[in-house]
């Protein structure tokens, strides 16, 4: 489904990013494997993870190159996009996947723990998307662009609000808004922007106590609902020409479940055609429905 396409995948050295890269290469795409080789909490650097994925793709007959720039560096993000153009002549697909976790309850979280996670997830997504959008716009104005794809990565933690992940959840829900903005901004250039909401067993989910118990262990002979490979077919599809009419959407894959998540929707309103008093609000707010803790339904 991706013959002739060129894709950049950030954080593609391990986990979901690696799974996306292997499948997209199998489907015919040429891949830039971007990964700084950090640990699950963002510490350290290594070239091995990206290089190993490149070797695996090449050994299978595909084409790929490594890139070690950090998505948190604005100019570094440009070099990630340029890597695709310099090596393969163009860019068709950007998959924003890079990230790490530093979980704490809000009352224990440091500014550095907040900033680092917002920086890699939200700012990193913006940085790469900013340069991809610029490239797509230039190509579109020159009449050289058939289509472009931006695929961002959200999380159920952002959709539902997971205790112990205020930084990560905030970044991931904000990425949903950014996804919709890009869908509107880039529509005229035939560029779609969508977000996936994956649920899978990765280093991030197994190493952090906030969510580790949710993902279990694979059982021999049974369908592994939490395998990262379950998510990647959606990414490959969204990167293909078949998905041209899908944009601004949040789509979830968890096990065998393919789901559409809706952005914030208007619920119910009361209009009294004049200014409210606090007492009137107290008396009538119940008409809007149950305003207790929203249910976390999966």
Number of C-alpha atoms within 10 A of each C-alpha: 15 22 13 12 22 26 28 31 26 31 28 31 28 20 18 24 24 27 21 25 31 22 18 29 24 19 19 17 27 27 29 29 30 30 30 26 22 17 14 19 18 16 10 10 13 14 16 14 21 26 21 16 23 25 16 14 22 14 10 12 12 19 20 28 21 24 24 20 17 23 31 22 16 16 14 16 24 20 20 25 25 19 21 25 16 11 14 19 10 19 26 26 27 27 28 28 28 26 26 22 24 21 22 19 14 13 7 10 16 12 9 10 18 21 12 20 26 25 20 24 28 26 20 24 29 23 22 28 25 16 19 25 21 13 20 24 21 14 18 19 11 9 10 11 19 13 19 28 28 27 27 26 26 30 24 18 21 21 20 15 17 18 14 20 23 21 25 29 23 21 24 24 22 17 23 25 16 20 28 19 13 20 22 14 15 21 15 12 19 17 26 29 29 26 29 27 25 23 24 24 22 17 17 19 19 18 13 16 13 16 17 15 11 14 17 12 13 13 9 7 6 7 11 19 22 22 21 22 20 21 26 23 16 17 23 23 15 25 30 22 15 11 13 16 10 12 23 21 20 24 20 22 23 18 18 12 10 13 13 12 14 10 14 8 6 6 7 8 9 10 7 6 6 6 8 10 9 8 8 10 12 9 10 10 13 10 12 11 10 9 9 6 6 9 7 10 5 6
